[in-house]
Amino acid sequence: MQKQGKHWRDWLADHMEISEEHKQSLYLDISQGATLLKMNYWLELLSAAGIATLGLALNSPAVIIGAMLISPLMSPILSMGLSLASGDFILAIRSIISLLLSAFVSILLATTLVYLLPFKEVTSEIASRTNPNLLDLVVALFSGAIGSISTCKPMKGIVNSIPGVAIAVALMPPLCVVGHGLAIAISTNLTQGIIVSTGGLLLFITNLVAISFTAMLVFLSLHIDTESVKEKVREWNSNDIESKIIQSFLNKNQFLQRLRPIGSLYGRLLMILSVVFLLIFPLTESINRLSLEISNRNEENRIRRVAKSVWNQQIAQYPDGKIRSYINQLSIQRRNEEVVLNLSAFTSQPLSLQERQQYIEKVANSLNQPVEKVLLNLIEVPTSQARDSGLELLTSEQSLGELHSQFAGRMEQIIKSITLPEGKKLVGYKIISDPNLRLTIQVTYIADTAISEDAAALIVTNLIKSIPLVDVKANLEFLDGGFRPLSVNKNSGDLLPEQTKKELDRLGQSLNDFPILLLEIWSPLEEVSGQEVKAISKYLEENHQIQSNRIIFQTQGAQTLKARLKLN
């Protein structure tokens, strides 16, 4: 069996034009890639870390790709794969030391740079590297195989010049994400920083293990560790300073000396396969969350298509073909088994109660849902009334789309001109019409306490005067921006009690109504674990489709678990 295995491996090496001499030079080149004494390696490492950190902070994919192309970490990772394939204990130690020190320096530089920046935002480029999944592992496996094969092929460049693999795996950005998270944890938000750091670290470990594993398989298949190659390597180790230092240290330590033969080939394979399988569990959980998110998004898109299609068929035109209405905005909410359509339309004739019911029934039938499970929140802006009121921008020659755009733009200017008392912030407004075409402008503000009745009446009066429409009403809606207490069941399978879920439902509804809002959760570390924090995020995502980047966790100074809404 041994000879047959060697014959097959030698046959593959011959057909890839990898001679014995090339194997020797290749082994030595890869071994030298794990050195700590080359100044150019450290310059490349620092440059890549600096470029990647700033690219992540600026949310610039082009800058991040520049850092990927430098790719200094490929050399020690390939050295790790070669040491596993050949059982070279000295090379394994050199690779581990090089990787650990390189990772530490990269994270330290990234942490320092981000700490010194005046802003510490978790950009989309950072967020995309905090939730690695099973697909990232598969990409790294393929990339490691291609990178190892490219390294082995004669006359194909030096070990770390593999641009395609460098971009596909992106070893440096995840380390810089770890540094970014540490800087956030130190300076502003401990919980959020830990979440960012652990996500980036998991992605880096995934790439590291996957590349080492596939590199090991490639080097084994090409029979890099022949006797003549090993003899050449032993000769080189006897003259190499770093190898001699490691050898001297091993000779003085009996425990490490016994570890020097790092197991049989099957033992080494089992060791790295065990690590790969351990990574599969958290990565599978991430891909399940991604799958659920995509499924929810696809379902919302389907509901949106049905709602628009039914509107266009039944309401958009009069029987003679003339345009009657135009959908302004349409958002979908899913609460348990209910589907809520939040629809704003610009229309020349308001819908009757019968038309609204017929629309709901048609949408429900198209979605295969019970009629009582489909709810409609409809806001109608009448075009004819807007024209008759003498609104300057509207003329009879304009299309419904133009009318809507101009009316909405005018209202935006009016709403922005509202002056609220100190500490009160405007978050949005709604235009509501009743069956008699009477408009109500509902302006929502956020604050710790509500505006007094006298002040609110004065603001409403001034608002109505500034609106170029007749017979219009306005009101102010108070949105509580104060802290709301939350609690967790530490000794229960369901971490979130019903009262907390109800509070999160109210907060989730407000977040959906006003995209400008964020949710800030204060949690004392000694009372609330990362698992409970994740449970809150998961509940809001699954029940209200609130993305994690709209939830901010704070720990500094928090005495109890509490939450509040705040402006972005």
C-alpha positions in Angstrom: 0.0 0.0 0.0 2.9 2.4 0.8 4.5 1.9 -2.6 1.2 2.3 -4.4 0.5 5.5 -2.6 3.9 6.8 -3.5 3.5 5.8 -7.1 0.2 7.6 -7.4 1.6 10.8 -5.7 4.7 10.7 -7.9 2.6 10.2 -11.0 0.5 13.3 -10.2 3.7 15.4 -9.5 5.2 14.3 -12.8 2.1 15.3 -14.7 2.2 18.7 -13.1 5.9 19.0 -14.1 7.1 19.1 -10.5 10.5 17.6 -10.5 12.6 16.5 -7.5 14.7 19.6 -7.7 11.7 21.8 -7.8 10.3 20.0 -4.7 13.5 20.8 -2.8 13.5 24.5 -3.8 9.7 24.7 -3.1 10.0 23.2 0.4 12.8 25.6 1.2 11.0 28.6 -0.2 7.9 27.8 1.8 10.0 27.2 5.0 11.6 30.6 4.5 8.1 32.1 4.3 7.7 31.4 8.1 10.7 33.6 9.1 10.5 36.5 11.5 13.8 38.1 10.4 12.8 39.5 7.0 12.2 43.2 7.2 10.1 43.2 4.0 7.6 40.8 5.5 6.9 43.1 8.5 6.7 46.1 6.2 4.2 44.3 4.0 2.2 43.2 7.1 2.0 46.7 8.6 1.1 48.2 5.3 -1.6 45.6 4.7 -3.0 46.1 8.2 -3.0 49.9 7.9 -4.7 49.9 4.5 -7.3 47.3 5.5 -8.1 49.2 8.7 -8.7 52.5 7.0 -10.5 50.8 4.1 -12.9 49.2 6.6 -13.4 52.5 8.5 -14.0 54.4 5.2 -16.3 51.6 3.9 -14.2 51.5 0.7 -14.1 48.1 -1.1 -11.3 49.3 -3.4 -9.0 50.2 -0.5 -9.7 46.9 1.2 -8.9 45.0 -2.0 -5.6 46.8 -2.0 -4.8 45.4 1.4 -5.9 41.9 0.3 -3.4 41.9 -2.7 -0.4 42.4 -0.4 -1.4 39.2 1.4 1.7 38.6 3.6 -0.1 36.1 5.8 -0.3 33.5 3.0 3.3 32.5 3.5 3.1 31.3 7.2 -0.3 29.6 6.5 1.1 27.6 3.6 4.1 26.8 5.8 1.6 25.4 8.4 0.0 23.2 5.7 3.4 21.9 4.6 4.4 21.1 8.2 1.2 19.1 8.6 1.8 17.2 5.4 5.4 16.4 6.1 5.4 16.0 9.9 8.1 18.7 10.2 7.9 19.8 13.8 10.4 22.6 13.6 8.5 24.1 10.6 5.2 23.8 12.5 6.6 25.7 15.5 8.0 28.4 13.2 4.7 28.7 11.4 2.7 29.0 14.7 5.0 31.6 16.1 4.9 33.6 12.9 1.1 33.5 12.7 0.5 34.4 16.3 3.0 37.3 16.2 1.7 38.5 12.9 -1.9 38.4 14.1 -1.0 40.2 17.3 0.8 43.0 15.5 -2.0 43.4 12.9 -4.7 43.5 15.6 -2.6 45.9 17.7 -2.1 48.3 14.8 -5.8 48.2 13.8 -6.9 48.8 17.4 -4.6 51.8 17.7 -5.6 53.4 14.4 -9.3 53.0 15.1 -9.0 54.3 18.7 -7.4 57.4 17.3 -10.1 58.0 14.7 -12.7 60.6 15.6 -15.5 58.2 14.4 -15.9 54.5 15.2 -18.8 53.5 13.0 -19.5 49.8 12.2 -19.6 50.2 8.4 -21.2 47.7 6.1 -17.8 46.3 5.1 -17.1 45.6 8.8 -20.6 44.2 9.5 -20.2 41.8 6.5 -17.2 40.2 8.2 -18.8 39.7 11.6 -21.2 36.9 10.6 -19.1 34.2 8.8 -21.1 31.2 7.7 -20.5 27.8 6.1 -20.1 29.3 2.7 -17.0 31.2 3.9 -15.5 27.9 5.0 -16.2 26.4 1.5 -14.7 29.4 -0.2 -11.6 29.2 1.9 -11.2 25.5 1.2 -11.3 26.0 -2.5 -9.0 29.1 -2.3 -6.5 27.2 -0.2 -6.4 24.4 -2.7 -5.9 26.8 -5.7 -3.3 28.8 -3.7 -1.3 25.7 -2.9 -1.4 24.4 -6.5 -0.4 27.8 -7.8 2.5 27.8 -5.4 3.7 24.4 -6.4 3.6 25.0 -10.2 7.0 25.8 -11.6 7.8 29.4 -12.7 4.5 30.8 -11.4 5.8 33.5 -9.0 6.8 33.6 -5.4 4.8 32.1 -2.6 2.7 35.1 -1.6 1.8 36.5 -5.0 -1.6 34.8 -5.5 -3.9 37.8 -6.2 -7.1 35.8 -6.9 -6.7 33.7 -3.8 -5.8 36.7 -1.7 -9.0 38.5 -2.7 -11.2 35.4 -2.3 -10.0 34.6 1.2 -9.1 38.1 2.5 -6.9 37.2 5.5 -6.0 40.6 6.7 -9.5 42.4 6.8 -10.9 40.0 9.4 -7.9 40.6 11.7 -8.5 44.4 11.3 -12.2 43.9 12.1 -11.0 42.3 15.4 -8.9 45.4 16.1 -11.9 47.6 15.1 -14.1 45.8 17.6 -11.5 46.1 20.4 -11.2 49.8 19.8 -15.0 50.2 20.1 -15.0 48.0 23.2 -12.3 50.1 24.8 -13.7 53.6 23.9 -17.5 53.5 23.4 -19.4 50.3 23.6 -18.1 47.2 25.2 -20.8 44.7 24.1 -20.9 45.9 20.5 -17.1 45.8 20.4 -17.0 42.2 21.7 -19.6 41.1 19.1 -17.6 42.7 16.2 -14.3 41.3 17.5 -15.5 37.7 17.9 -17.1 37.7 14.5 -13.9 38.9 12.8 -11.8 36.4 14.8 -14.1 33.5 13.8 -13.8 34.5 10.1 -10.0 34.6 10.4 -9.7 31.3 12.1 -12.1 29.8 9.5 -9.8 31.0 6.7 -6.7 29.9 8.5 -7.8 26.4 9.2 -9.4 25.9 5.8 -6.3 27.0 3.9 -3.9 25.0 6.1 -6.1 21.9 5.6 -6.3 22.1 1.8 -2.6 23.1 1.6 -1.8 19.9 3.5 -3.9 17.8 1.1 -2.2 19.4 -1.9 1.3 18.9 -0.6 0.5 15.3 0.4 -0.9 14.6 -3.1 2.2 16.0 -4.8 4.6 14.0 -2.5 6.6 17.1 -1.5 8.1 15.3 1.4 10.4 12.8 -0.4 13.6 11.5 1.4 15.8 13.6 -0.8 13.8 16.7 0.0 13.9 15.9 3.7 17.6 15.5 3.6 18.0 18.9 1.9 15.7 20.5 4.5 17.7 19.0 7.4 20.8 20.4 5.9 19.2 23.8 5.6 17.8 23.7 9.1 21.3 23.1 10.5 22.5 26.4 9.0 19.3 28.5 9.6 19.5 30.7 12.7 15.8 30.4 13.6 15.7 26.7 13.1 18.9 26.3 15.2 17.3 28.4 18.1 14.2 26.2 18.0 16.3 23.0 17.9 18.3 24.2 20.9 15.2 25.0 22.8 13.7 21.6 22.0 16.9 19.8 23.2 16.6 21.5 26.6 12.9 20.7 27.1 12.2 17.0 27.4 8.4 17.5 27.2 8.7 19.3 23.9 11.3 16.8 22.7 8.7 14.0 23.1 6.2 16.0 21.0 8.7 16.4 18.1 7.4 13.5 16.1 4.0 15.2 15.6 2.1 12.0 15.1 1.3 9.8 12.2 -0.2 11.1 9.0 -3.6 9.9 10.0 -3.2 11.5 13.4 -2.4 14.9 11.8 -5.3 14.6 9.5 -7.6 13.7 12.3 -6.4 16.7 14.3 -7.1 19.3 11.7 -10.3 17.6 10.6 -11.5 17.9 14.2 -10.9 21.6 14.1 -12.8 21.9 10.8 -15.8 20.1 12.2 -15.7 22.2 15.4 -16.0 25.3 13.2 -18.9 23.9 11.3 -21.3 24.4 14.3 -21.1 28.2 14.7 -20.8 28.6 10.9 -24.0 26.5 10.3 -25.9 28.7 12.8 -24.8 31.8 10.9 -25.9 30.4 7.5 -29.3 29.4 9.1 -29.8 33.0 10.2 -28.8 34.2 6.7 -31.2 31.7 5.1 -34.0 32.9 7.3 -33.2 36.5 6.5 -33.2 35.8 2.8 -36.5 33.9 3.1 -38.1 36.8 4.9 -36.9 39.2 2.3 -38.1 37.1 -0.6 -41.5 36.7 1.1 -41.8 40.5 1.6 -40.9 41.0 -2.0 -43.6 38.6 -3.1 -46.2 40.3 -0.9 -45.1 43.7 -2.3 -45.4 42.5 -5.9 -48.9 41.1 -5.2 -50.0 44.3 -3.4 -48.8 46.5 -6.3 -50.3 44.1 -8.9 -53.7 44.1 -7.3 -53.7 47.9 -6.9 -52.8 48.4 -10.6 -55.5 46.0 -11.7 -58.3 47.3 -9.4 -57.6 50.9 -8.4 -54.9 52.6 -10.5 -57.2 53.5 -13.4 -60.8 54.5 -14.0 -62.9 52.3 -16.3 -62.2 54.6 -19.2 -58.4 54.1 -18.8 -57.6 57.4 -17.2 -55.2 57.4 -14.2 -56.9 57.5 -10.9 -54.1 56.8 -8.3 -50.4 56.2 -7.9 -48.6 54.3 -5.1 -46.2 56.5 -3.2 -44.8 54.2 -0.6 -45.4 50.6 0.3 -43.9 48.8 3.3 -44.6 45.3 4.6 -44.7 44.3 8.2 -45.2 40.7 9.4 -46.5 40.3 13.0 -46.8 36.7 13.9 -49.3 35.4 11.3 -50.6 38.8 10.2 -49.5 40.7 7.1 -49.7 44.5 7.5 -49.6 46.6 4.3 -48.6 50.2 5.0 -49.6 51.9 1.8 -49.4 55.6 0.9 -51.1 56.6 -2.4 -51.6 59.8 -4.4 -55.1 59.7 -5.7 -57.8 61.8 -7.4 -60.6 59.9 -5.8 -60.5 58.2 -2.4 -61.3 54.6 -1.9 -64.6 53.7 -0.5 -64.9 51.2 2.3 -66.1 48.6 -0.2 -63.1 49.1 -2.4 -60.7 48.8 0.5 -62.3 45.5 1.5 -62.2 44.2 -2.0 -58.6 45.1 -2.3 -57.8 43.3 1.0 -59.7 40.2 -0.1 -57.9 40.1 -3.5 -54.5 40.5 -1.9 -55.3 37.8 0.7 -56.5 35.4 -2.0 -53.4 35.9 -4.0 -51.2 35.3 -1.0 -53.3 32.2 0.1 -53.9 33.9 3.4 -57.2 34.3 5.4 -58.7 37.7 4.9 -58.6 38.5 8.6 -54.8 38.0 8.6 -54.2 40.8 6.0 -54.4 44.4 7.4 -54.3 47.6 5.4 -53.0 51.0 6.7 -53.8 53.3 3.8 -52.8 57.0 3.6 -54.4 58.8 0.6 -53.3 62.2 -0.7 -56.0 63.7 -2.9 -54.6 65.3 -6.1 -57.8 67.2 -7.0 -57.9 69.0 -3.6 -54.2 69.8 -3.8 -54.8 71.5 -7.2 -57.9 73.3 -6.2 -56.2 74.8 -3.2 -53.9 76.7 -5.4 -50.6 75.0 -4.5 -48.1 76.8 -6.7 -46.2 73.9 -8.0 -49.3 71.9 -9.3 -50.8 72.3 -12.7 -53.4 70.4 -14.6 -50.7 69.4 -17.2 -48.6 67.4 -14.6 -48.7 63.6 -14.2 -49.7 62.0 -10.9 -46.1 61.1 -10.2 -45.0 64.7 -10.7 -47.8 66.0 -8.5 -46.9 63.6 -5.7 -43.2 64.4 -5.9 -43.9 68.2 -5.7 -46.4 67.9 -2.9 -44.2 65.6 -0.9 -41.2 67.9 -1.4 -43.2 70.9 -0.2 -44.4 69.0 2.8 -40.9 68.0 3.6 -39.8 71.6 3.7 -42.7 72.6 5.9 -42.1 69.8 8.4 -38.4 70.6 8.6 -39.2 74.2 9.4 -41.1 73.2 12.6 -39.3 74.5 15.7 -39.7 72.1 18.7 -38.7 72.9 22.4 -35.2 71.9 23.5 -34.8 68.2 23.9 -37.6 67.3 21.5 -36.5 65.8 18.1 -38.6 65.3 15.0 -38.7 61.7 13.7 -41.3 61.8 10.9 -44.8 62.6 9.8 -47.8 60.9 8.1 -50.5 62.3 5.9 -53.9 60.7 6.7 -57.1 61.3 4.7 -60.6 60.4 5.7 -63.4 59.4 3.3 -64.4 63.1 3.0 -61.0 64.0 1.6 -60.0 65.9 4.8 -56.3 65.7 5.5 -54.6 65.2 8.8 -50.9 65.9 9.1 -49.6 63.7 12.0 -46.1 64.8 13.1 -44.2 62.5 15.5 -41.4 63.7 17.8 -39.2 61.8 20.3 -38.4 63.0 23.8 -38.1 61.9 27.4 -41.3 63.9 28.2 -44.2 65.2 26.2 -44.6 68.8 25.1 -47.1 70.8 27.2 -50.6 71.2 25.8 -50.2 75.0 25.3 -46.9 74.6 23.4 -48.3 71.8 21.3 -51.4 73.9 20.3 -49.1 76.7 19.2 -47.0 74.4 17.1 -50.0 72.9 15.5 -51.6 76.3 14.7 -48.4 77.5 13.0 -48.1 74.2 11.1 -51.6 74.5 9.7 -51.0 78.1 8.6 -47.9 77.1 6.6 -49.7 74.3 4.7 -51.1 75.5 1.3 -54.3 73.5 1.6 -57.8 74.2 2.9 -59.6 72.2 5.5 -56.6 70.5 6.9 -55.9 69.3 10.5 -52.6 68.6 12.3 -51.5 67.0 15.5 -48.4 66.1 17.4 -47.7 62.5 18.4 -45.3 61.9 21.3 -42.9 59.0 21.1 -41.3 58.1 24.4 -37.5 58.3 24.2 -36.9 57.4 27.8 -35.5 54.2 29.1 -37.8 51.2 29.3 -37.0 48.3 31.7 -36.3 44.9 30.3 -35.6 41.6 32.0 -34.4 38.1 31.2 -35.1 34.6 32.5 -31.6 33.2 33.4 -32.9 29.9 34.6 -35.4 29.2 31.9 -35.2 27.8 28.4 -36.9 30.9 27.0 -34.6 33.8 28.0 -37.1 36.5 27.3 -40.2 36.8 29.5 -43.6 37.8 28.0 -43.4 41.3 29.4 -40.0 41.9 27.8 -41.3 40.5 24.5 -44.3 42.9 24.6 -41.9 45.8 25.2 -39.7 44.7 22.4 -42.8 44.4 20.1 -43.6 48.1 20.9 -40.0 49.1 20.2 -39.9 47.0 17.0 -43.1 48.7 15.8 -41.6 52.1 16.3 -38.4 51.1 14.6 -40.4 49.9 11.6 -42.5 53.1 11.5 -39.4 55.3 11.6 -36.3 54.0 9.9 -34.4 57.0 11.2 -34.5 55.5 14.7 -32.0 53.2 16.5 -32.5 51.0 19.5 -30.1 51.5 22.4 -29.9 48.7 24.9 -28.0 49.2 28.2 -26.9 45.9 29.8 -24.7 45.4 32.9 -22.1 42.8 32.1 -22.3 41.1 35.5 -26.0 40.4 35.0 -26.5 39.9 31.3 -24.5 37.5 29.2 -23.7 37.6 25.5 -26.3 34.8 24.9 -29.1 36.9 26.4 -28.0 39.9 24.3 -28.1 37.8 21.2 -31.6 36.6 22.2 -32.9 40.2 22.2 -31.3 40.8 18.8 -32.7 37.6 17.4 -36.2 38.3 18.6 -36.3 41.7 17.0 -34.9 40.4 13.7 -37.2 37.4 13.5 -40.4 39.2 14.6 -39.9 42.7 13.3 -37.1 42.3 10.7 -34.9 44.8 12.6 -31.3 44.4 11.4 -28.5 44.1 14.0 -26.8 47.4 12.8 -29.9 49.3 14.2 -29.3 47.9 17.7 -26.6 49.5 19.9 -25.5 47.8 23.1 -24.0 49.8 25.9 -22.5 48.5 29.1 -20.6 51.4 30.7 -22.5 52.7 33.7 -25.5 50.4 33.2 -27.0 49.3 36.5 -30.1 47.4 35.0 -31.2 46.0 31.7 -33.1 48.8 29.9 -33.7 50.1 26.4 -34.6 53.3 24.6 -35.2 54.7 21.2 -32.8 57.3 19.8 -32.2 59.2 16.5 -29.6 57.8 14.2 
